[in-house]
């Protein structure tokens, strides 16, 4: 059985079976985009961007 974890914008992770209905369309979109990228033969994206201003404070406020 395939298990997918979906990251929420405010931090945290939902298991796919616990995903709120309003995020279901995002799972389908991500699956289609991931398949297209994989099938294109393009290299994996491994570069990270710098955090947005205030990210450290937000992360601390959320308890991470």
Contact map, one row per residue, 1 for C-alpha under 8 A:
1110000000000000000000000000000000000000000000000000000000000000
1111000000000000000000000000000000000000000000000000000000000000
1111100000000011000000000000000000000000000000000000000000000000
0111110000000011000000000000000000000000000000000000000000000000
0011111000001111000000000000000000000000000000000000000000000000
0001111100001111001000000010000000000000000000000000000000000000
0000111110111100000000000000000000000000000000000000000000000000
0000011111111100000000000000000000000000000000000000000000000000
0000001111110000000000000000000000000000000000000000000000000000
0000000111110000000000000000000000000000000000000000000000000000
0000001111111000000000000000000000000000000000000000000000000100
0000001111111100000000000000000000000000000000000000000000000000
0000111100111110000000000000000000000000000000000000000000000000
0000111100011111111000000000000000000000000000000000000000000000
0011110000001111111000000000000000000000000000000000000000000000
0011110000000111111000000000000000000000000000000000000000000000
0000000000000111111000000000000000000000000000000000000000000000
0000000000000111111100000000000000000000000000000000000000000000
0000010000000111111110110000000000000000000000000000000000000000
0000000000000000011111110000000000000000000000000000000000000000
0000000000000000001111110000000000000000000000000000000000000000
0000000000000000000111111000000000000000000000000000000000000000
0000000000000000001111111110000000000000000000000000000000000000
0000000000000000001111111111000000000000000000000000000000000000
0000000000000000000001111111100000000000000000000000000000000000
0000000000000000000000111111110000000000000000000000000000000000
0000010000000000000000111111111000000000000000000000000000000000
0000000000000000000000011111111100000000000000000000000000000000
0000000000000000000000001111111110000000000000000000000000000000
0000000000000000000000000111111111000000000000000000000000000000
0000000000000000000000000011111111100000000000000000000000000000
0000000000000000000000000001111111110000000000000000000000000000
0000000000000000000000000000111111111000000000000000000000000000
0000000000000000000000000000011111111100000000000000000000000000
0000000000000000000000000000001111111110000000000000000000000000
0000000000000000000000000000000111111111000000000000000000000000
0000000000000000000000000000000011111111110000000000000000000000
0000000000000000000000000000000001111111110000000000000000000000
0000000000000000000000000000000000111111110000000000000000000000
0000000000000000000000000000000000011111110000000000000000000000
0000000000000000000000000000000000001111111000000000000000000000
0000000000000000000000000000000000001111111100000000000000000000
0000000000000000000000000000000000000000111110000000000000000000
0000000000000000000000000000000000000000011111000000000000000000
0000000000000000000000000000000000000000001111100000000000000000
0000000000000000000000000000000000000000000111110000000000000000
0000000000000000000000000000000000000000000011111000000000000000
0000000000000000000000000000000000000000000001111100000000000000
0000000000000000000000000000000000000000000000111110000000000000
0000000000000000000000000000000000000000000000011111000000000000
0000000000000000000000000000000000000000000000001111101100000000
0000000000000000000000000000000000000000000000000111111000000000
0000000000000000000000000000000000000000000000000011111100000000
0000000000000000000000000000000000000000000000000001111111000000
0000000000000000000000000000000000000000000000000011111111100000
0000000000000000000000000000000000000000000000000010111111110000
0000000000000000000000000000000000000000000000000000011111111000
0000000000000000000000000000000000000000000000000000011111111100
0000000000000000000000000000000000000000000000000000001111111111
0000000000000000000000000000000000000000000000000000000111111111
0000000000000000000000000000000000000000000000000000000011111111
0000000000100000000000000000000000000000000000000000000001111111
0000000000000000000000000000000000000000000000000000000000111111
0000000000000000000000000000000000000000000000000000000000111111
